[in-house]
Amino acid sequence: MGFKCGIVGLPNVGKSTLFNALTQTAAAQAANYPFCTIEPNVGQVAVPDPRLDKLAEIAGSAKKIETQLAFVDIAGLVRGASTGEGLGNQFLGNIREVDAIVHVLRCFEGEVTHVEGKVDPIADAETVETELMLADLESLEKRVPALAKKGQSGDKDAKAAAIVLGRALELLRQGKPARGVEANGEEEERALDQAQLLTAKPVLYVCNVDEGSAAEGNALSARVFERAKAEGAQAVVVSAEIEAEIATLADEDRAEFLSDLGLSETGLNRVVRAGYTLLDLLTFFTCGPKEARAWTITKGSKAPQAAGAIHSDFERGFIRAETIAYADYVALGGESGARDAGKLRSEGKDYVVHDGDVLLFRFNV
């Protein structure tokens, strides 16, 4: 199960610098699961999780494999993209394929010329959001009447789609993004997902600040955080310049470099974790002598779906999941200790997986 975050932004905001630093850091991050370039502008990045280290230590695992997120460096956007200006059509096509939008905003002054002639991250955010809303508006104004007509002839799926997308269209006409639409029931939820509306995707704002503001942010990033809070979005502060420098350092030098800047971790780790949270994901683990591994599923997933994240045969032939909570696994020294203490549970098809669960699947195909 792959999850993609699309990195977007206006020209000269540091988007490509951030993506390049992300890929370089990931490449140096892990021998077992190095950054891999799927396409020239797509990279898999490990999600940092210290729990995996502890589980591997207890289980005596030969290797560790982190769970992954994909980051896509999407072609730069300019005003008028919704009507095909610049690389508008390519931009909109690429962003439609991602699960969440990571919006890089320039929150630093400097010699680099801003495409709009001034540094204003809120105006930049609104430029991108406006282009996405215009594209969604154009799409729905054609689709909703056609779906409504189809629904009147007895097509239940079309009727449900016309209702929920009609609500989205009304929001867009009011100048509001489609992520404010609430789906009533599974049919509407499925229709909303299938519509792939650009403004229905969750947003993470990345405030690209100067080196001196990397720890605490600045007045410009504070405005972005206020906007994110009002929207129910998320925001993080990153200095792409610092991240690019960190990416070139050896592992043993990074901690000292970060400490000198008053930072406890890289900004890129914060971006990856925030992206993970934004997509409403959780991690479960499998571990044994060969490997300890983290897996990604959406919150609310049941045990068979978790099994399917490993292999489709596991889901198809699911019998049960032997389950140990992470805290119990650690406190009791592993699987045998948890079993002896009665903390290993046998869960069936209706079990909703919790973050940190250590699972062993029993299946028969």
C-alpha positions as CSV (number, residue, x, y, z in Angstrom):
1,M,0.0,0.0,0.0
2,G,1.7,3.2,-1.2
3,F,1.0,6.7,0.1
4,K,2.2,9.7,-1.8
5,C,2.7,13.3,-0.7
6,G,3.0,15.8,-3.5
7,I,5.4,18.7,-2.9
8,V,4.0,21.9,-4.5
9,G,4.9,25.6,-4.5
10,L,5.5,28.7,-6.6
11,P,8.9,29.2,-8.3
12,N,11.8,30.2,-6.0
13,V,10.3,29.2,-2.7
14,G,12.8,26.4,-2.1
15,K,10.6,23.5,-3.2
16,S,13.3,21.7,-5.3
17,T,16.0,22.4,-2.6
18,L,13.8,20.7,0.0
19,F,13.0,17.7,-2.3
20,N,16.7,17.3,-3.2
21,A,17.7,17.4,0.5
22,L,14.9,14.9,1.3
23,T,16.2,12.4,-1.3
24,Q,19.9,12.8,-0.3
25,T,19.2,12.4,3.4
26,A,17.1,9.3,2.7
27,A,19.8,7.9,0.5
28,A,22.2,8.0,3.4
29,Q,19.7,6.9,5.9
30,A,19.5,3.2,5.8
31,A,21.4,0.3,4.1
32,N,18.3,-2.0,4.3
33,Y,15.8,0.3,2.6
34,P,17.7,3.2,0.9
35,F,15.9,5.9,-0.9
36,C,14.9,4.7,-4.3
37,T,14.0,6.8,-7.3
38,I,10.8,5.4,-8.8
39,E,10.7,8.2,-11.4
40,P,13.0,11.2,-11.7
41,N,10.8,13.2,-9.3
42,V,9.5,10.5,-6.9
43,G,11.3,9.2,-3.9
44,Q,10.6,6.8,-1.0
45,V,11.6,8.1,2.4
46,A,11.8,6.1,5.7
47,V,9.4,7.2,8.5
48,P,11.5,7.6,11.6
49,D,10.3,5.5,14.5
50,P,12.5,4.6,17.5
51,R,10.1,1.8,18.4
52,L,11.4,-0.3,15.5
53,D,15.0,-0.1,17.0
54,K,13.7,-1.4,20.3
55,L,11.7,-4.3,18.8
56,A,14.7,-5.4,16.7
57,E,16.9,-5.4,19.7
58,I,14.5,-7.5,21.8
59,A,13.8,-9.9,18.9
60,G,17.4,-10.2,17.9
61,S,16.5,-9.2,14.3
62,A,19.2,-9.4,11.7
63,K,17.9,-6.3,10.0
64,K,15.3,-3.5,10.3
65,I,13.0,-2.2,7.6
66,E,11.2,1.1,8.2
67,T,7.8,1.9,6.8
68,Q,7.9,4.4,3.9
69,L,6.2,7.4,2.4
70,A,6.6,8.6,-1.2
71,F,7.3,12.2,-1.9
72,V,6.7,13.6,-5.4
73,D,8.3,16.8,-6.6
74,I,5.5,18.3,-8.7
75,A,6.1,20.7,-11.5
76,G,6.1,24.4,-10.4
77,L,2.8,26.2,-10.5
78,V,2.2,29.7,-11.8
79,R,-0.9,31.9,-11.7
80,G,-3.3,30.7,-14.5
81,A,-2.3,27.0,-14.1
82,S,-6.0,26.0,-14.1
83,T,-6.3,27.3,-17.7
84,G,-3.1,25.6,-18.8
85,E,-0.6,28.5,-18.2
86,G,3.0,27.4,-17.6
87,L,3.1,23.6,-16.8
88,G,-0.5,23.9,-15.6
89,N,-1.9,20.7,-17.1
90,Q,1.1,18.7,-16.0
91,F,0.9,20.2,-12.5
92,L,-2.8,19.4,-12.1
93,G,-2.4,15.9,-13.5
94,N,0.4,15.1,-11.2
95,I,-1.3,16.5,-8.1
96,R,-4.5,14.6,-8.8
97,E,-2.5,11.3,-8.2
98,V,-1.2,12.1,-4.7
99,D,-2.9,11.5,-1.3
100,A,-1.8,14.7,0.3
101,I,-0.3,18.1,-0.6
102,V,2.9,19.3,1.0
103,H,2.8,23.1,0.2
104,V,6.2,24.8,0.5
105,L,5.9,28.5,1.4
106,R,8.7,31.0,1.3
107,C,9.1,32.5,4.8
108,F,12.4,34.2,4.3
109,E,13.6,37.5,2.8
110,G,16.7,37.5,0.5
111,E,18.2,38.2,-2.9
112,V,16.3,35.5,-4.7
113,T,13.5,37.2,-6.7
114,H,10.0,36.1,-5.7
115,V,7.7,35.3,-8.7
116,E,5.1,37.7,-7.3
117,G,7.6,40.5,-6.5
118,K,7.1,40.3,-2.7
119,V,7.5,37.7,0.1
120,D,4.0,36.9,1.4
121,P,3.4,33.2,2.2
122,I,-0.3,33.6,2.8
123,A,-0.8,35.2,-0.7
124,D,1.3,32.3,-2.1
125,A,-0.9,29.7,-0.4
126,E,-4.0,31.5,-1.8
127,T,-2.6,31.6,-5.3
128,V,-2.1,27.8,-5.3
129,E,-5.4,27.1,-3.6
130,T,-7.3,29.4,-6.1
131,E,-5.8,27.5,-9.1
132,L,-6.8,24.2,-7.5
133,M,-10.3,25.5,-6.8
134,L,-10.8,26.8,-10.3
135,A,-9.7,23.4,-11.7
136,D,-12.2,21.6,-9.4
137,L,-14.9,24.0,-10.2
138,E,-14.6,23.6,-14.0
139,S,-14.5,19.8,-13.5
140,L,-17.7,19.6,-11.3
141,E,-19.7,22.1,-13.4
142,K,-19.5,19.6,-16.2
143,R,-19.9,16.4,-14.1
144,V,-22.6,17.2,-11.6
145,P,-25.4,17.8,-14.1
146,A,-24.5,14.7,-16.0
147,L,-24.5,12.6,-12.8
148,A,-27.8,14.1,-11.7
149,K,-29.4,13.2,-15.0
150,K,-28.1,9.6,-14.8
151,G,-29.3,9.4,-11.2
152,Q,-32.8,10.3,-12.3
153,S,-32.9,7.3,-14.5
154,G,-32.3,5.0,-11.5
155,D,-28.5,4.7,-11.2
156,K,-28.0,4.7,-7.4
157,D,-24.3,5.3,-7.6
158,A,-24.7,8.3,-9.9
159,K,-27.4,9.7,-7.6
160,A,-25.1,9.5,-4.6
161,A,-22.3,11.0,-6.5
162,A,-24.5,13.9,-7.8
163,I,-25.6,14.7,-4.2
164,V,-22.1,14.8,-2.6
165,L,-20.3,16.4,-5.5
166,G,-23.2,18.9,-5.7
167,R,-22.3,19.9,-2.2
168,A,-18.7,20.2,-3.2
169,L,-19.6,22.4,-6.1
170,E,-21.6,24.7,-3.9
171,L,-18.6,25.1,-1.6
172,L,-16.3,25.9,-4.5
173,R,-18.7,28.5,-5.8
174,Q,-18.4,30.2,-2.4
175,G,-14.6,30.2,-2.8
176,K,-14.1,27.4,-0.3
177,P,-12.1,24.1,-0.9
178,A,-13.9,20.8,-1.3
179,R,-12.2,19.3,1.8
180,G,-15.0,20.9,3.8
181,V,-17.5,18.5,2.3
182,E,-18.8,15.7,4.6
183,A,-19.8,12.4,3.0
184,N,-22.9,10.7,4.3
185,G,-22.5,7.0,4.1
186,E,-20.2,4.7,2.1
187,E,-21.6,5.5,-1.3
188,E,-21.0,9.2,-1.0
189,E,-17.6,8.6,0.5
190,R,-16.6,6.4,-2.4
191,A,-17.9,8.9,-4.9
192,L,-15.9,11.7,-3.3
193,D,-12.7,9.6,-3.4
194,Q,-13.2,8.6,-7.0
195,A,-13.7,12.3,-8.0
196,Q,-10.1,13.0,-7.0
197,L,-10.8,16.6,-6.3
198,L,-7.7,18.6,-5.9
199,T,-9.0,20.7,-3.0
200,A,-10.3,17.7,-1.1
201,K,-6.8,16.5,-0.4
202,P,-5.3,17.2,3.1
203,V,-2.6,19.9,3.2
204,L,0.7,20.3,5.1
205,Y,2.3,23.7,5.0
206,V,6.1,23.7,5.1
207,C,7.4,27.0,6.1
208,N,10.9,27.4,4.5
209,V,12.7,29.8,6.8
210,D,16.3,31.2,7.0
211,E,18.9,29.5,9.1
212,G,18.4,31.7,12.1
213,S,14.7,30.9,12.3
214,A,15.0,27.1,11.9
215,A,14.4,26.3,15.6
216,E,11.6,28.7,16.4
217,G,10.3,30.0,13.1
218,N,9.6,33.7,12.5
219,A,6.8,36.2,12.0
220,L,6.1,34.9,8.5
221,S,5.8,31.3,9.5
222,A,3.6,32.3,12.5
223,R,1.1,33.6,10.0
224,V,1.1,30.3,8.2
225,F,0.6,28.3,11.4
226,E,-2.4,30.5,12.2
227,R,-3.9,29.7,8.7
228,A,-3.2,26.0,9.2
229,K,-5.0,26.0,12.5
230,A,-8.0,27.8,11.1
231,E,-8.2,25.2,8.2
232,G,-7.6,22.1,10.3
233,A,-4.4,21.6,8.3
234,Q,-0.8,21.1,9.6
235,A,2.3,23.2,9.4
236,V,6.1,22.6,10.1
237,V,9.1,24.9,10.0
238,V,12.1,23.8,7.9
239,S,15.2,25.5,6.6
240,A,15.8,24.0,3.2
241,E,19.2,25.5,3.2
242,I,20.2,23.8,6.4
243,E,18.6,20.5,5.3
244,A,20.7,20.6,2.1
245,E,23.8,21.0,4.2
246,I,22.8,18.2,6.6
247,A,22.3,15.9,3.7
248,T,26.0,16.1,2.8
249,L,27.3,15.3,6.3
250,A,28.3,11.9,7.6
251,D,26.0,10.4,10.2
252,E,28.3,11.0,13.1
253,D,28.5,14.8,12.3
254,R,24.8,15.4,12.0
255,A,23.9,15.4,15.7
256,E,26.6,17.9,16.5
257,F,25.7,20.1,13.6
258,L,22.0,20.1,14.7
259,S,22.9,20.7,18.3
260,D,25.0,23.8,17.3
261,L,21.9,25.2,15.6
262,G,19.6,24.5,18.6
263,L,17.8,21.7,16.8
264,S,17.0,18.2,18.2
265,E,16.2,16.6,14.8
266,T,16.2,17.4,11.1
267,G,13.3,19.4,9.7
268,L,12.9,16.7,7.2
269,N,12.0,14.2,9.9
270,R,9.3,16.6,11.0
271,V,8.0,16.8,7.5
272,V,7.9,13.0,7.1
273,R,6.1,12.5,10.4
274,A,3.6,15.3,9.8
275,G,2.9,13.8,6.4
276,Y,2.2,10.5,8.1
277,T,-0.2,12.1,10.6
278,L,-1.8,14.1,7.8
279,L,-2.8,11.0,5.9
280,D,-4.3,9.5,9.1
281,L,-1.9,6.5,9.1
282,L,-0.7,4.2,11.8
283,T,2.2,1.7,12.1
284,F,2.1,-1.9,13.1
285,F,5.1,-4.2,13.4
286,T,6.2,-7.7,12.5
287,C,9.4,-9.0,14.1
288,G,11.5,-12.1,14.3
289,P,15.1,-13.2,14.0
290,K,15.3,-12.4,10.3
291,E,13.9,-8.9,10.4
292,A,11.9,-6.4,12.3
293,R,9.6,-4.4,10.0
294,A,7.2,-1.5,10.3
295,W,4.1,-1.4,8.1
296,T,1.7,1.4,7.2
297,I,-2.1,1.2,7.2
298,T,-4.9,3.8,7.6
299,K,-6.4,4.3,11.0
300,G,-9.5,2.2,11.5
301,S,-8.2,-0.7,9.4
302,K,-9.1,-4.2,10.5
303,A,-6.7,-7.2,10.9
304,P,-7.3,-8.7,7.5
305,Q,-6.6,-5.3,5.8
306,A,-3.3,-5.1,7.8
307,A,-2.5,-8.6,6.7
308,G,-3.1,-7.5,3.1
309,A,-0.5,-4.7,3.5
310,I,2.1,-7.5,3.7
311,H,0.6,-9.8,1.0
312,S,-2.8,-10.2,-0.7
313,D,-2.7,-13.9,0.2
314,F,-2.5,-13.1,3.9
315,E,-5.8,-11.1,3.6
316,R,-7.5,-13.6,1.3
317,G,-6.7,-16.6,3.6
318,F,-6.8,-14.7,6.9
319,I,-7.6,-16.9,10.0
320,R,-6.5,-14.8,12.9
321,A,-3.8,-12.3,14.1
322,E,-1.7,-13.0,17.2
323,T,-1.4,-9.6,18.7
324,I,0.8,-8.0,21.3
325,A,0.7,-4.3,22.3
326,Y,4.1,-2.6,21.8
327,A,4.3,-1.6,25.5
328,D,3.7,-5.2,26.6
329,Y,6.2,-6.6,24.1
330,V,8.9,-4.3,25.4
331,A,8.0,-4.7,29.1
332,L,7.8,-8.5,28.9
333,G,10.9,-9.0,26.8
334,G,9.3,-10.2,23.6
335,E,6.8,-12.8,22.3
336,S,7.4,-15.6,24.7
337,G,7.3,-13.3,27.8
338,A,4.1,-11.8,26.5
339,R,2.6,-15.2,25.9
340,D,3.5,-16.4,29.4
341,A,1.9,-13.3,30.9
342,G,-1.3,-13.7,29.0
343,K,-0.7,-10.6,26.9
344,L,-0.6,-12.3,23.5
345,R,-4.2,-12.1,22.2
346,S,-5.8,-14.0,19.3
347,E,-7.8,-11.5,17.3
348,G,-10.3,-12.2,14.5
349,K,-11.5,-10.5,11.4
350,D,-13.3,-7.6,13.2
351,Y,-10.3,-6.6,15.2
352,V,-9.3,-2.9,14.6
353,V,-5.5,-2.6,14.6
354,H,-3.9,-0.2,17.0
355,D,-0.8,1.9,16.4
356,G,2.2,-0.1,17.7
357,D,0.6,-3.5,17.6
358,V,3.1,-6.3,17.0
359,L,1.3,-8.9,14.8
360,L,1.8,-12.4,13.6
361,F,-0.8,-13.5,11.0
362,R,-2.2,-17.0,10.7
363,F,-3.6,-17.7,7.2
364,N,-4.5,-20.5,4.9
365,V,-4.7,-20.2,1.1
